[in-house]
Amino acid sequence: MAKNKICQLSKLVVLSSVFLACSAGIAQDTDTPSGGTFWDVLKGAVGDAANEALEDKIEELSGTFDGEITDIRLIERRGRLAIFEVSYHKVKNPEGLQLAGELLRGGAPSDAFARSSTDITGKRGKLRILFEKGNAVADEGWGIETESGPVDTDQVRLTFVRETHPDEPFGQYLFDFRKTWTDSDEPDVLSEQTPDDDSIALADGEQTAKPPVLVRPGMSIKPLVVANQVSLAKPTTASKPAATTPVVPVRVTRIPPIEADKAMGLNQYAAKASWKSAAGKLAFPGSVRDSQGYVRIVSEANLSTGNKAQDLLNTHPEWKPRGFVEGTFPEMKLGNNMHFKTVIGFLQGANESSGVHFLLFIKADGHKNLMFSKYATPRKHENVDIDLSAYAGKTVQLIFHVLTDVGATNRQNYAVWVKPRLDIAR
């Protein structure tokens, strides 16, 4: 794609240069009322137009499409549909631009819905986007819909998509929106949810995670992720160097370790952890479409085993053989009789995964020690309880590591750590 863009730009530059050269070479002596020759005037007018067209084409081909979603408001939700009002601005060129929406389940687009889209008509404004059950994707060659009956989704992702660059969406706006889609035209009946019997049990004395916000008509919805594509910086004119000022030494204060002497959840520190894969450093939260691997928090989801769970750390390794994802948590000073507890498993929809290795390391006194290693598959989830009492009083770092095998599949490895926490042995 990059080579094609370069070729197109090169052709435009060459054609513009040839035209200007020819115009200069065949200039006539015929005067115009303005004092110049006819060809001088024509050359100037067409030359300026060519330059403007060239600049516009360069801007288009560079892929720096600007646009930002500023607000989402739920207008209507019924059994089979939901309508959102979307406010946007900073759109540089609305021609051929659409707002596209996807319904997600467990971090992946739901197969039960086709992508919704609506045209952008101005550089700023408001529009409405509709999601409706019944746009199920049929299995090619079989004519069987991939979903039937009620369908659950938990997030919505909105992006700008230009028709000339359908594979380069930008301006992402991701938000939580839990809904069970039915064939009914009746308004959704919203009620606070209570834990089911098949939910993953919490540790003794641990508080239940906050329930997801129920989105009601008229509510404004805050984003989980806003990722605007950064436009290329325009060259600036040279300026005189600023006067130098004395360099004042900066005293670096070491951040004290977290006092881990009581039961505590670890997901609250996931954003402060250092995440990486073989491709390099990873952002947090990451994008579920990032083939370099990603990490994110999922407030509530179904596991591949059908159990409901809350407060999950989703760690998808890089999409390649022996791909991995690893996170080093901030320093913690452990109290007495501390245990690491979690449930390892996979999000619902990990149909192509053949399993991954879950590993936990502890770094103390300059040494990295393996505390736990388990190969798990989507067929079952497993409880993990690791005794850390040998590190009582020490400052340590916990290191989460998820790894695929050489011959294993490297897609849909939706590995999760359910409520990873430190707990005191009873």
C-alpha positions as CSV (number, residue, x, y, z in Angstrom):
1,M,0.0,0.0,0.0
2,A,2.9,2.4,0.9
3,K,4.6,1.7,-2.5
4,N,1.3,2.5,-4.4
5,K,1.0,5.8,-2.6
6,I,4.6,6.7,-3.4
7,C,4.1,5.8,-7.1
8,Q,0.9,7.9,-7.3
9,L,2.7,10.9,-5.7
10,S,5.6,10.5,-8.1
11,K,3.3,10.5,-11.1
12,L,1.6,13.7,-9.9
13,V,4.9,15.4,-9.3
14,V,6.3,14.4,-12.8
15,L,3.1,15.4,-14.6
16,S,3.0,18.8,-12.9
17,S,6.7,19.4,-13.7
18,V,6.2,18.5,-17.3
19,F,3.2,20.8,-17.7
20,L,5.0,23.7,-16.2
21,A,8.1,23.1,-18.3
22,C,6.1,22.9,-21.5
23,S,4.1,26.0,-20.6
24,A,7.3,27.9,-20.1
25,G,8.8,26.6,-23.3
26,I,5.9,27.6,-25.6
27,A,5.2,31.0,-24.0
28,Q,3.8,33.4,-26.6
29,D,4.3,37.2,-27.1
30,T,0.6,37.9,-27.2
31,D,-0.1,40.6,-24.6
32,T,-3.1,40.5,-22.3
33,P,-4.8,43.4,-20.6
34,S,-2.9,42.7,-17.4
35,G,0.4,43.2,-19.2
36,G,1.6,39.6,-19.4
37,T,1.4,37.1,-22.2
38,F,-1.6,34.8,-22.5
39,W,0.6,31.8,-21.8
40,D,2.0,33.5,-18.7
41,V,-1.5,34.0,-17.3
42,L,-2.6,30.5,-18.3
43,K,0.6,29.0,-16.9
44,G,0.2,30.8,-13.6
45,A,-3.5,29.9,-13.2
46,V,-3.2,26.3,-14.2
47,G,0.1,26.0,-12.3
48,D,-1.5,27.3,-9.1
49,A,-4.4,24.9,-9.6
50,A,-2.0,22.0,-10.2
51,N,-0.1,22.8,-7.1
52,E,-3.2,23.0,-5.0
53,A,-4.5,19.7,-6.5
54,L,-1.1,18.2,-5.8
55,E,-1.1,19.4,-2.2
56,D,-4.7,18.0,-1.8
57,K,-3.6,14.7,-3.2
58,I,-0.6,14.5,-1.0
59,E,-2.8,15.2,2.0
60,E,-5.2,12.5,0.9
61,L,-2.6,9.9,0.2
62,S,-0.7,10.5,3.4
63,G,-3.6,9.0,5.3
64,T,-3.6,11.8,7.9
65,F,-7.4,11.9,8.2
66,D,-8.5,14.1,11.1
67,G,-11.7,13.6,13.1
68,E,-12.8,13.3,16.7
69,I,-15.9,11.9,18.4
70,T,-16.7,14.2,21.3
71,D,-19.9,12.7,22.8
72,I,-22.1,9.6,22.6
73,R,-25.7,9.7,23.8
74,L,-28.2,6.8,23.9
75,I,-31.4,7.8,22.2
76,E,-33.4,4.6,22.2
77,R,-32.9,0.9,23.2
78,R,-35.4,-1.8,22.5
79,G,-35.1,-5.6,22.3
80,R,-33.9,-5.6,18.7
81,L,-32.3,-2.2,18.3
82,A,-30.3,0.6,19.8
83,I,-29.9,4.1,18.5
84,F,-27.0,6.4,19.5
85,E,-26.5,10.1,18.8
86,V,-22.9,10.9,18.0
87,S,-21.3,14.3,18.2
88,Y,-18.0,14.9,16.3
89,H,-15.7,17.7,15.1
90,K,-12.3,18.4,13.6
91,V,-13.1,16.4,10.4
92,K,-10.8,17.8,7.7
93,N,-12.5,16.3,4.7
94,P,-16.0,14.8,5.1
95,E,-16.3,13.6,1.5
96,G,-16.3,9.8,1.3
97,L,-16.1,9.5,5.1
98,Q,-18.3,7.3,7.2
99,L,-18.9,6.6,10.9
100,A,-18.7,2.8,11.4
101,G,-19.9,1.0,14.5
102,E,-19.3,-2.6,15.8
103,L,-20.9,-4.5,18.6
104,L,-18.3,-6.4,20.7
105,R,-18.6,-9.5,22.9
106,G,-15.6,-10.4,25.0
107,G,-13.4,-7.9,23.2
108,A,-14.1,-9.3,19.7
109,P,-16.7,-8.2,17.1
110,S,-19.9,-10.2,17.4
111,D,-20.6,-12.5,14.4
112,A,-24.3,-11.9,14.9
113,F,-24.2,-8.3,13.6
114,A,-22.9,-6.7,10.4
115,R,-21.0,-3.4,10.9
116,S,-23.3,-0.4,11.0
117,S,-22.3,2.8,9.2
118,T,-23.6,6.3,8.3
119,D,-22.2,9.1,6.2
120,I,-20.4,12.0,7.6
121,T,-21.8,15.2,6.0
122,G,-19.8,18.0,7.6
123,K,-16.6,18.9,9.4
124,R,-18.5,19.0,12.7
125,G,-22.0,18.1,13.7
126,K,-24.3,15.3,15.1
127,L,-25.6,12.2,13.5
128,R,-27.4,9.0,14.6
129,I,-26.2,5.4,14.1
130,L,-28.5,2.4,14.4
131,F,-27.7,-1.1,15.6
132,E,-30.3,-3.7,14.9
133,K,-30.6,-7.5,15.4
134,G,-31.3,-9.4,12.2
135,N,-28.1,-8.5,10.4
136,A,-26.6,-11.8,11.3
137,V,-23.7,-13.1,9.2
138,A,-24.5,-16.3,7.3
139,D,-21.9,-19.1,7.1
140,E,-20.6,-19.0,3.5
141,G,-22.0,-21.9,1.5
142,W,-24.4,-23.1,4.1
143,G,-26.9,-20.3,4.5
144,I,-27.0,-20.8,8.3
145,E,-26.9,-17.8,10.6
146,T,-24.1,-17.8,13.1
147,E,-26.4,-16.8,15.9
148,S,-30.0,-17.5,16.8
149,G,-32.2,-16.5,19.7
150,P,-31.0,-13.8,22.2
151,V,-27.5,-12.4,21.6
152,D,-25.4,-10.7,24.3
153,T,-22.9,-7.9,23.6
154,D,-20.9,-5.8,26.1
155,Q,-19.1,-3.0,24.2
156,V,-19.5,-0.7,21.2
157,R,-16.6,0.5,19.0
158,L,-17.0,3.5,16.7
159,T,-14.4,4.6,14.2
160,F,-14.1,6.9,11.1
161,V,-13.6,5.0,7.9
162,R,-12.7,6.6,4.5
163,E,-14.1,4.7,1.5
164,T,-10.7,5.1,-0.3
165,H,-8.9,3.5,2.8
166,P,-11.3,1.0,4.3
167,D,-8.5,-0.8,6.1
168,E,-7.3,2.3,7.9
169,P,-10.0,3.3,10.5
170,F,-9.2,6.2,12.8
171,G,-10.6,8.2,15.7
172,Q,-11.7,5.2,17.7
173,Y,-14.3,5.6,20.5
174,L,-14.8,2.5,22.6
175,F,-17.4,2.3,25.4
176,D,-19.2,-0.2,27.6
177,F,-22.8,-1.1,26.5
178,R,-24.2,-4.3,27.9
179,K,-27.3,-5.6,26.1
180,T,-29.2,-8.8,25.4
181,W,-30.6,-8.5,21.9
182,T,-33.9,-10.1,21.1
183,D,-36.5,-9.9,18.4
184,S,-38.8,-7.8,20.5
185,D,-39.9,-4.2,19.7
186,E,-40.6,-3.5,23.4
187,P,-38.3,-1.1,25.3
188,D,-35.6,-2.9,27.3
189,V,-36.4,-3.4,31.0
190,L,-33.3,-2.3,32.9
191,S,-32.6,-3.6,36.4
192,E,-29.5,-3.8,38.6
193,Q,-27.8,-7.2,38.2
194,T,-27.0,-9.5,41.1
195,P,-24.3,-12.2,41.0
196,D,-25.4,-15.6,39.7
197,D,-24.7,-18.9,41.3
198,D,-22.3,-19.8,38.6
199,S,-20.2,-16.7,39.0
200,I,-16.5,-17.1,40.0
201,A,-16.3,-16.9,43.8
202,L,-14.4,-14.0,45.4
203,A,-11.8,-14.2,48.1
204,D,-13.0,-14.1,51.7
205,G,-13.5,-10.6,52.8
206,E,-13.0,-9.2,49.3
207,Q,-15.5,-6.7,48.0
208,T,-17.5,-7.4,44.9
209,A,-16.4,-5.4,41.8
210,K,-18.6,-2.5,41.0
211,P,-21.4,-3.6,38.7
212,P,-21.3,-2.2,35.1
213,V,-23.3,1.1,34.5
214,L,-26.7,0.5,33.0
215,V,-27.0,2.8,30.0
216,R,-30.4,4.4,29.9
217,P,-31.9,6.5,27.1
218,G,-30.7,10.1,27.3
219,M,-27.4,9.2,29.0
220,S,-24.1,10.5,27.8
221,I,-21.5,7.7,27.6
222,K,-17.9,8.1,28.4
223,P,-15.2,6.3,26.4
224,L,-12.9,3.6,27.6
225,V,-10.5,4.4,24.7
226,V,-10.2,7.4,22.5
227,A,-7.4,6.9,19.9
228,N,-7.2,9.6,17.3
229,Q,-4.8,9.2,14.4
230,V,-2.1,11.8,14.8
231,S,-1.8,14.1,11.8
232,L,1.7,14.8,10.3
233,A,3.4,17.8,11.7
234,K,3.7,20.7,9.2
235,P,7.2,22.2,8.8
236,T,7.9,25.3,10.7
237,T,10.2,28.2,9.8
238,A,13.6,28.3,11.4
239,S,13.9,30.5,14.4
240,K,16.8,31.8,16.4
241,P,18.0,29.5,19.2
242,A,16.6,30.5,22.5
243,A,19.0,31.8,25.1
244,T,20.5,29.0,27.2
245,T,19.6,28.8,30.9
246,P,21.7,27.1,33.6
247,V,20.9,23.4,34.0
248,V,19.6,22.7,37.5
249,P,20.2,19.2,38.7
250,V,16.9,17.3,39.3
251,R,16.7,15.1,42.4
252,V,15.1,11.8,41.5
253,T,12.9,10.5,44.3
254,R,12.4,6.8,44.4
255,I,8.7,5.8,44.5
256,P,8.1,3.8,47.7
257,P,6.8,0.3,47.3
258,I,3.2,-0.5,47.7
259,E,2.4,-1.8,51.2
260,A,0.9,-5.2,50.4
261,D,0.1,-6.4,53.9
262,K,-3.6,-7.0,53.4
263,A,-6.0,-8.5,50.9
264,M,-5.9,-6.4,47.7
265,G,-6.8,-6.7,44.0
266,L,-4.0,-6.3,41.5
267,N,-5.9,-5.0,38.5
268,Q,-5.9,-1.6,40.0
269,Y,-2.2,-1.5,39.4
270,A,-2.3,-2.9,35.8
271,A,-2.1,0.5,34.3
272,K,1.1,1.2,36.2
273,A,2.7,-2.1,35.1
274,S,5.2,-2.2,32.3
275,W,3.7,-4.4,29.4
276,K,5.6,-5.7,26.5
277,S,5.8,-8.4,23.8
278,A,8.6,-9.4,21.4
279,A,7.5,-6.5,19.2
280,G,8.3,-4.0,22.0
281,K,6.5,-2.0,24.6
282,L,2.7,-2.2,24.7
283,A,0.2,0.5,25.5
284,F,-2.4,0.0,28.2
285,P,-5.2,-0.5,27.6
286,G,-4.4,-2.0,24.2
287,S,-6.5,-2.6,21.1
288,V,-8.0,-6.0,20.6
289,R,-6.9,-5.8,16.9
290,D,-3.3,-5.3,17.8
291,S,-1.4,-8.3,16.4
292,Q,1.6,-7.3,18.6
293,G,-0.4,-8.4,21.6
294,Y,-2.6,-6.4,24.0
295,V,-3.7,-6.1,27.6
296,R,-6.9,-4.6,29.0
297,I,-9.3,-4.8,31.9
298,V,-12.7,-6.4,31.2
299,S,-15.2,-5.5,33.9
300,E,-17.5,-8.5,33.4
301,A,-17.7,-11.3,30.8
302,N,-18.5,-14.9,30.2
303,L,-15.7,-17.4,30.2
304,S,-15.3,-20.0,27.5
305,T,-16.6,-22.5,30.0
306,G,-19.9,-20.5,30.3
307,N,-19.2,-19.1,33.8
308,K,-19.7,-15.4,34.4
309,A,-16.8,-13.5,35.9
310,Q,-15.9,-10.0,37.0
311,D,-12.8,-7.9,37.0
312,L,-10.7,-9.8,34.4
313,L,-7.2,-9.0,33.2
314,N,-7.2,-10.0,29.5
315,T,-3.7,-10.7,28.2
316,H,-3.5,-11.7,24.6
317,P,0.0,-12.7,23.4
318,E,1.5,-11.6,20.1
319,W,0.0,-13.3,17.1
320,K,2.8,-15.5,16.1
321,P,4.4,-18.9,17.2
322,R,6.0,-18.5,20.6
323,G,4.3,-15.1,20.9
324,F,4.1,-13.8,24.4
325,V,2.8,-10.8,26.5
326,E,4.4,-9.9,29.8
327,G,3.7,-7.3,32.5
328,T,5.9,-6.3,35.4
329,F,3.9,-4.7,38.2
330,P,5.2,-1.9,40.5
331,E,7.2,-2.8,43.6
332,M,5.3,-4.2,46.5
333,K,6.4,-4.9,50.1
334,L,4.7,-8.1,51.1
335,G,3.2,-8.8,54.5
336,N,3.1,-12.1,56.3
337,N,1.3,-15.1,55.0
338,M,0.4,-13.6,51.6
339,H,-0.9,-15.7,48.8
340,F,-1.4,-14.9,45.1
341,K,-4.9,-16.0,44.0
342,T,-6.7,-16.0,40.6
343,V,-8.7,-18.1,38.2
344,I,-7.0,-18.6,34.8
345,G,-9.1,-19.2,31.7
346,F,-10.3,-17.8,28.4
347,L,-13.0,-15.4,27.3
348,Q,-16.0,-16.8,25.5
349,G,-15.3,-16.9,21.7
350,A,-11.8,-18.4,21.9
351,N,-12.8,-21.1,19.5
352,E,-9.5,-21.1,17.5
353,S,-7.2,-21.2,20.5
354,S,-5.4,-24.4,21.3
355,G,-4.2,-23.0,24.6
356,V,-1.5,-20.9,26.2
357,H,1.0,-21.1,29.1
358,F,0.2,-19.0,32.1
359,L,3.3,-18.1,34.1
360,L,3.9,-16.0,37.2
361,F,7.4,-14.8,38.2
362,I,8.4,-12.9,41.3
363,K,11.4,-10.5,41.2
364,A,13.2,-10.0,44.5
365,D,16.8,-9.2,45.5
366,G,17.7,-8.9,41.8
367,H,16.5,-12.4,41.0
368,K,13.6,-13.5,38.9
369,N,12.0,-16.7,40.2
370,L,9.2,-18.8,38.5
371,M,6.4,-19.2,41.0
372,F,3.7,-20.8,38.8
373,S,3.4,-22.3,35.3
374,K,0.3,-23.9,33.8
375,Y,-0.8,-24.8,30.3
376,A,-4.5,-24.1,30.0
377,T,-7.0,-24.5,27.2
378,P,-10.5,-23.0,26.6
379,R,-12.1,-26.2,27.7
380,K,-11.8,-25.4,31.4
381,H,-10.8,-22.7,33.9
382,E,-8.6,-23.4,36.9
383,N,-8.1,-22.0,40.3
384,V,-4.6,-20.7,41.2
385,D,-3.3,-20.3,44.8
386,I,0.4,-19.6,45.3
387,D,2.1,-19.2,48.7
388,L,4.3,-16.1,48.9
389,S,5.0,-16.3,52.6
390,A,8.7,-16.9,51.9
391,Y,8.9,-13.3,50.6
392,A,7.3,-11.7,53.7
393,G,8.9,-8.3,54.5
394,K,10.6,-8.2,51.1
395,T,10.1,-5.7,48.3
396,V,9.1,-7.7,45.2
397,Q,7.6,-7.3,41.7
398,L,5.1,-9.7,40.3
399,I,5.5,-10.5,36.6
400,F,2.6,-11.9,34.6
401,H,3.6,-13.9,31.4
402,V,1.4,-15.6,28.8
403,L,3.1,-17.6,26.1
404,T,1.9,-19.7,23.0
405,D,3.6,-22.9,21.9
406,V,5.5,-23.3,18.6
407,G,2.8,-25.3,16.9
408,A,-0.2,-23.7,18.7
409,T,-2.7,-21.3,17.1
410,N,-1.8,-17.7,17.6
411,R,-5.2,-16.1,17.3
412,Q,-8.2,-15.9,19.7
413,N,-5.9,-16.6,22.6
414,Y,-8.2,-14.6,24.9
415,A,-6.3,-15.5,28.0
416,V,-7.7,-14.0,31.3
417,W,-6.7,-13.8,34.9
418,V,-10.0,-13.5,36.9
419,K,-9.6,-11.1,39.9
420,P,-5.9,-11.5,40.3
421,R,-5.2,-10.6,43.9
422,L,-3.1,-10.9,47.0
423,D,-4.8,-12.5,50.0
424,I,-3.8,-13.5,53.5
425,A,-3.8,-17.2,54.3
426,R,-6.5,-18.2,56.8
